[in-house]
């Protein structure tokens, strides 16, 4: 694949070699390097050892005796956050963008690796190297699709960059951490974003077409913690769609690839700081995981409002209902639909009595854990003992999902 080249001061996209065809691959970029066999050691979907990797990156693995570390991985603290002056065109208020801008502006890094929109498709991600703070304005907002971000490791090494920041999703960050020792960097900052249920850019356009009669004019999409999807349009209009009214049943069964349906790292546990929304109650949600994460959040301390995250509601019923539908879907059965007359009522109730704040985040992590077990058991049972970490089994145990013979790794 040849990537569309982008030309802008301080921003560079390069033509990359084609990927090696892999089973269960999200094209993080490793297979495009000179040694494609590195995938065997770096890939999240082969034999991830989160106990060892968390210890390597954070100095310790998740401590299950600490509140929420079983769900979210190691962290020093969590905060609800928003920039006092939101960045136009960014997702939420633009904290991830601003962190990278500050790293470049303070000369803390030589380069930022992230993704920009393809000039011909605003939703398609193109891996880019950013060397000037002002160029970060070109990468604001969400992209949807696979992006071989780590293929940029080669030009980074060739150009002698020693201080690097990466904004990445979990499968990219896992592979980056697995190869970190080989990069010989003086400093690496990892800004992670939560990710789940990615799909190809082409498939994402099919989804947009189900949400609006004018899908080509949609400029922003966000799944919010108040159970609404927010759309913004070129003419300034905004539209909110309750989760319950999304046309999920109209999507083909393979809309989300098996990799994304079996991802065990929703919260990007190997990042220095995770910048998301799930526990933010309408603001952004930061998990500051280590000292480097503290260094990052200090860069915006004077321009952001920080507060303790809240937690409301109970997740058990929501997760149980999700598991029931996932079991049916994994078995090829149709999802149980809710009567149309009930949808407005339940859509009104969910933001008021459903899990919110950290309880919403816990619910989503447990849903993803259950989804991993059910879909792997259906499609790739032989891989389960290597792909499913112990903490995932602990997350699903309260829902009577337990390992069958040969499904759990012996330690």
PAVO-966552 format. One record per residue (C-alpha): x, y, z; residue number from 0; residue in one letter. Coordinates in pm, whole numbers, plus 50000, padded with zeros to 5 digits. Example, Ala and Ser with C-alpha at 12.3 -4.5 7.8 and 13.67 -1.06 7.14 Angstrom:
BEGIN
      c1      c2      c3   pos   code
   51230   49550   50780     0      A
   51367   49894   50714     1      S
END
This chain:
BEGIN
      c1      c2      c3   pos   code
   50000   50000   50000     0      X
   50127   50346   49913     1      X
   50005   50612   50150     2      X
   49884   50945   50023     3      X
   50162   51195   50082     4      X
   50088   51507   50283     5      X
   50295   51823   50252     6      X
   50291   52080   50531     7      X
   50564   52255   50733     8      X
   50656   52038   51029     9      X
   50440   51747   50912    10      X
   50554   51459   50695    11      X
   50392   51142   50565    12      X
   50604   50884   50389    13      X
   50537   50611   50139    14      X
   50551   50277   50324    15      X
   50614   49924   50207    16      X
   50320   49686   50186    17      X
   50226   49487   50498    18      X
   50285   49117   50536    19      X
   49956   48928   50537    20      X
   49880   48813   50891    21      X
   49589   48643   51064    22      X
   49434   48859   51338    23      X
   49624   49170   51233    24      X
   49539   49538   51277    25      X
   49839   49655   51070    26      X
   50015   49843   51350    27      X
   50308   49884   51111    28      X
   50556   49629   51247    29      X
   50512   49392   50952    30      X
   50611   49678   50720    31      X
   50958   49704   50878    32      X
   51272   49530   50753    33      X
   51213   49234   50985    34      X
   50846   49136   50960    35      X
   50916   48842   51191    36      X
   50925   49093   51475    37      X
   50546   49055   51481    38      X
   50596   48728   51666    39      X
   50735   48911   51969    40      X
   50548   49239   51939    41      X
   50189   49150   51853    42      X
   49914   49188   52108    43      X
   49716   48910   51939    44      X
   49973   48630   51964    45      X
   50088   48578   52323    46      X
   50065   48901   52523    47      X
   50220   48893   52869    48      X
   50059   49188   53044    49      X
   50205   49095   53382    50      X
   50558   49133   53245    51      X
   50482   49430   53022    52      X
   50309   49631   53294    53      X
   50604   49564   53524    54      X
   50850   49669   53256    55      X
   50670   49994   53172    56      X
   50529   50101   53510    57      X
   50759   49925   53754    58      X
   50478   49697   53876    59      X
   50179   49507   53742    60      X
   49819   49603   53818    61      X
   49746   49573   54188    62      X
   49408   49408   54229    63      X
   49386   49528   54590    64      X
   49373   49888   54467    65      X
   49031   50012   54354    66      X
   48988   49989   53976    67      X
   49334   49857   53880    68      X
   49186   49519   53788    69      X
   48970   49702   53535    70      X
   49194   49985   53415    71      X
   49551   49864   53472    72      X
   49825   50035   53675    73      X
   49779   50406   53743    74      X
   49894   50666   53993    75      X
   49576   50869   53978    76      X
   49268   50933   53765    77      X
   49114   51272   53694    78      X
   48825   51427   53505    79      X
   48970   51697   53284    80      X
   48898   51960   53021    81      X
   49099   52236   52862    82      X
   48982   52581   52969    83      X
   49001   52686   52602    84      X
   48890   52387   52391    85      X
   49083   52335   52069    86      X
   48864   52381   51764    87      X
   48833   52070   51554    88      X
   48977   51840   51821    89      X
   48799   51550   51989    90      X
   48639   51663   52316    91      X
   48853   51957   52430    92      X
   49174   51837   52262    93      X
   49393   51724   52551    94      X
   49592   51466   52351    95      X
   49662   51725   52082    96      X
   49764   51985   52339    97      X
   50001   51748   52519    98      X
   50187   51682   52195    99      X
   50193   52053   52108   100      X
   50348   52131   52444   101      X
   50611   51858   52408   102      X
   50721   52010   52078   103      X
   50693   52371   52190   104      X
   50908   52309   52500   105      X
   51165   52113   52297   106      X
   51104   51804   52508   107      X
   51086   51588   52194   108      X
   51225   51589   51843   109      X
   50922   51433   51681   110      X
   50564   51321   51747   111      X
   50428   51013   51570   112      X
   50053   51024   51514   113      X
   49795   51010   51235   114      X
   49656   51279   51008   115      X
   49350   51268   50782   116      X
   49405   51156   50427   117      X
   49366   51461   50198   118      X
   49095   51276   50006   119      X
   48908   51131   50308   120      X
   48887   51308   50644   121      X
   48819   50980   50825   122      X
   49110   50779   50684   123      X
   49422   50778   50908   124      X
   49765   50842   50757   125      X
   50074   50795   50980   126      X
   50276   51116   51004   127      X
   50581   51260   51176   128      X
   50531   51602   51338   129      X
   50835   51817   51417   130      X
   50673   52158   51476   131      X
   50410   52239   51737   132      X
   50202   52439   51490   133      X
   50162   52136   51265   134      X
   49955   51958   51530   135      X
   49654   52155   51406   136      X
   49647   51926   51102   137      X
   49594   51608   51306   138      X
   49308   51711   51535   139      X
   49006   51487   51569   140      X
   48920   51121   51534   141      X
   49016   50890   51248   142      X
   48867   50548   51183   143      X
   49055   50262   51020   144      X
   49388   50087   51037   145      X
   49703   50299   51046   146      X
   50052   50144   51026   147      X
   50191   50400   51269   148      X
   50489   50193   51381   149      X
   50626   50169   51029   150      X
   50756   50519   51107   151      X
   51010   50362   51344   152      X
   51246   50317   51050   153      X
   51262   50685   50941   154      X
   51283   50789   51307   155      X
   51597   50578   51348   156      X
   51740   50687   51012   157      X
   51706   51054   51104   158      X
   51858   51011   51445   159      X
   51558   51126   51648   160      X
   51625   51033   52010   161      X
   51335   51201   52190   162      X
   51004   51073   52061   163      X
   50636   51101   52152   164      X
   50374   50864   52018   165      X
   49996   50905   52022   166      X
   49858   50557   51969   167      X
   49581   50305   52024   168      X
   49637   49989   52234   169      X
   49755   49746   51966   170      X
   50008   50004   51845   171      X
   50124   50085   52197   172      X
   50167   49718   52294   173      X
   50389   49656   51993   174      X
   50581   49979   52055   175      X
   50654   49881   52414   176      X
   50759   49532   52308   177      X
   51020   49687   52077   178      X
   51113   49986   52292   179      X
   51451   49849   52404   180      X
   51562   49814   52042   181      X
   51495   50179   51961   182      X
   51778   50320   52175   183      X
   51585   50636   52255   184      X
   51682   50892   52515   185      X
   51317   50958   52595   186      X
   50983   50812   52490   187      X
   50647   50964   52578   188      X
   50341   50749   52509   189      X
   50003   50922   52497   190      X
   49743   50648   52467   191      X
   49379   50664   52370   192      X
   49127   50391   52455   193      X
   49016   50189   52157   194      X
   48768   49920   52078   195      X
   48567   49809   51780   196      X
   48777   49966   51507   197      X
   48691   49886   51147   198      X
   48812   49979   50803   199      X
   48756   50333   50683   200      X
   48538   50200   50402   201      X
   48315   50017   50647   202      X
   48297   50326   50868   203      X
   48152   50520   50577   204      X
   47875   50258   50559   205      X
   47798   50330   50925   206      X
   47789   50706   50866   207      X
   47545   50652   50581   208      X
   47306   50483   50825   209      X
   47323   50779   51062   210      X
   47251   51061   50819   211      X
   47121   51136   50471   212      X
   47428   51357   50430   213      X
   47713   51136   50553   214      X
   47978   51318   50350   215      X
   47914   51636   50548   216      X
   47974   51478   50891   217      X
   48291   51623   51042   218      X
   48279   51483   51398   219      X
   48151   51171   51569   220      X
   48179   51082   51936   221      X
   48032   50809   52153   222      X
   47960   50994   52476   223      X
   47928   50872   52832   224      X
   47570   51002   52848   225      X
   47461   50724   52609   226      X
   47445   50955   52309   227      X
   47638   50964   51982   228      X
   47714   51320   51883   229      X
   47747   51418   51517   230      X
   47864   51753   51384   231      X
   47823   51874   51028   232      X
   48005   52110   50795   233      X
   47732   52372   50827   234      X
   47762   52381   51207   235      X
   47461   52162   51284   236      X
   47478   51905   51562   237      X
   47279   51587   51603   238      X
   47253   51350   51899   239      X
   47146   50988   51863   240      X
   47076   50770   52170   241      X
   47279   50448   52175   242      X
   46955   50248   52170   243      X
   46855   50406   51840   244      X
   47181   50329   51658   245      X
   47128   50103   51354   246      X
   47365   49835   51485   247      X
   47140   49552   51360   248      X
   47186   49679   51004   249      X
   47562   49633   51012   250      X
   47708   49314   50858   251      X
   47836   49049   51104   252      X
   48198   49115   51011   253      X
   48170   49494   51038   254      X
   48400   49478   51340   255      X
   48692   49240   51274   256      X
   48767   48958   51515   257      X
   49077   49140   51639   258      X
   48870   49427   51773   259      X
   48604   49199   51915   260      X
   48876   49014   52110   261      X
   49091   49306   52229   262      X
   49183   49279   52597   263      X
   49330   49629   52632   264      X
   49046   49878   52605   265      X
   49215   50132   52834   266      X
   49565   50127   52678   267      X
   49741   50013   52994   268      X
   50097   50047   52859   269      X
   50067   50419   52784   270      X
   50222   50675   53018   271      X
   49890   50857   53019   272      X
   49556   50741   52878   273      X
   49334   51017   52744   274      X
   48976   50901   52700   275      X
   48619   50980   52795   276      X
   48454   50678   52959   277      X
   48496   50788   53320   278      X
   48471   51158   53247   279      X
   48098   51223   53290   280      X
   48097   51463   52998   281      X
   48459   51565   53026   282      X
   48779   51386   52935   283      X
   48915   51111   53157   284      X
   49287   51086   53225   285      X
   49464   50785   53372   286      X
   49807   50905   53479   287      X
   49998   50581   53499   288      X
   50359   50665   53592   289      X
   50608   50950   53645   290      X
   50626   51022   53273   291      X
   50248   51054   53276   292      X
   50277   51306   53559   293      X
   50532   51498   53355   294      X
   50288   51508   53067   295      X
   49987   51629   53266   296      X
   50203   51897   53427   297      X
   50254   52045   53079   298      X
   49889   52154   53074   299      X
   49835   52213   53447   300      X
   49786   52588   53401   301      X
   49538   52554   53115   302      X
   49315   52267   53225   303      X
   49051   52205   53489   304      X
   49105   51882   53681   305      X
   48866   51711   53923   306      X
   48806   51374   54086   307      X
   48600   51139   53867   308      X
   48259   51039   53995   309      X
   48074   50708   53986   310      X
   47699   50646   53980   311      X
   47456   50365   53906   312      X
   47514   49992   53885   313      X
   47663   49804   53594   314      X
   47556   49445   53659   315      X
   47230   49452   53460   316      X
   47386   49637   53165   317      X
   47678   49395   53142   318      X
   47454   49091   53180   319      X
   47228   49210   52898   320      X
   47529   49274   52678   321      X
   47663   48924   52743   322      X
   47329   48769   52653   323      X
   47321   48949   52319   324      X
   47687   48872   52251   325      X
   47631   48501   52317   326      X
   47354   48504   52060   327      X
   47562   48698   51808   328      X
   47866   48474   51856   329      X
   47641   48176   51791   330      X
   47497   48327   51476   331      X
   47157   48398   51628   332      X
   46973   48727   51575   333      X
   46999   48985   51848   334      X
   46697   49030   52068   335      X
   46548   49359   51968   336      X
   46372   49599   52201   337      X
   46017   49696   52103   338      X
   46018   50034   51932   339      X
   45772   50180   52180   340      X
   46016   50111   52466   341      X
   46324   50269   52308   342      X
   46244   50635   52384   343      X
   46165   50549   52747   344      X
   46481   50344   52801   345      X
   46692   50599   52613   346      X
   46562   50863   52857   347      X
   46626   50643   53160   348      X
   46978   50520   53080   349      X
   47163   50852   53138   350      X
   46970   50890   53463   351      X
   46984   50545   53622   352      X
   47241   50354   53416   353      X
   47610   50328   53509   354      X
   47784   50665   53486   355      X
   48135   50794   53542   356      X
   48374   50525   53660   357      X
   48089   50274   53681   358      X
   48025   50331   53310   359      X
   48395   50270   53241   360      X
   48395   49953   53450   361      X
   48090   49830   53259   362      X
   48255   49884   52921   363      X
   48573   49704   53030   364      X
   48373   49407   53157   365      X
   48172   49400   52834   366      X
   48490   49392   52629   367      X
   48633   49115   52849   368      X
   48320   48904   52801   369      X
   48316   48975   52428   370      X
   48677   48855   52405   371      X
   48602   48524   52573   372      X
   48283   48454   52378   373      X
   48415   48536   52033   374      X
   48749   48360   52080   375      X
   48570   48054   52217   376      X
   48353   48051   51907   377      X
   48619   48129   51646   378      X
   48971   48067   51779   379      X
   48944   47854   52091   380      X
   49296   47712   52052   381      X
   49437   48064   52088   382      X
   49260   48145   52413   383      X
   49528   48019   52651   384      X
   49777   48259   52494   385      X
   49553   48556   52411   386      X
   49341   48589   52726   387      X
   49533   48724   53029   388      X
   49442   48613   53381   389      X
   49289   48949   53472   390      X
   49031   48911   53194   391      X
   48908   48585   53346   392      X
   48871   48764   53680   393      X
   48663   49037   53518   394      X
   48414   48791   53370   395      X
   48398   48548   53661   396      X
   48106   48733   53829   397      X
   47902   48664   53513   398      X
   47964   48287   53525   399      X
   48210   48296   53237   400      X
   48487   48060   53340   401      X
   48772   47895   53148   402      X
   48707   47558   52996   403      X
   48975   47291   52956   404      X
   49279   47425   52775   405      X
   49158   47788   52768   406      X
   49374   47926   53048   407      X
   49750   47965   53034   408      X
   49947   47758   53284   409      X
   50199   47965   53482   410      X
END
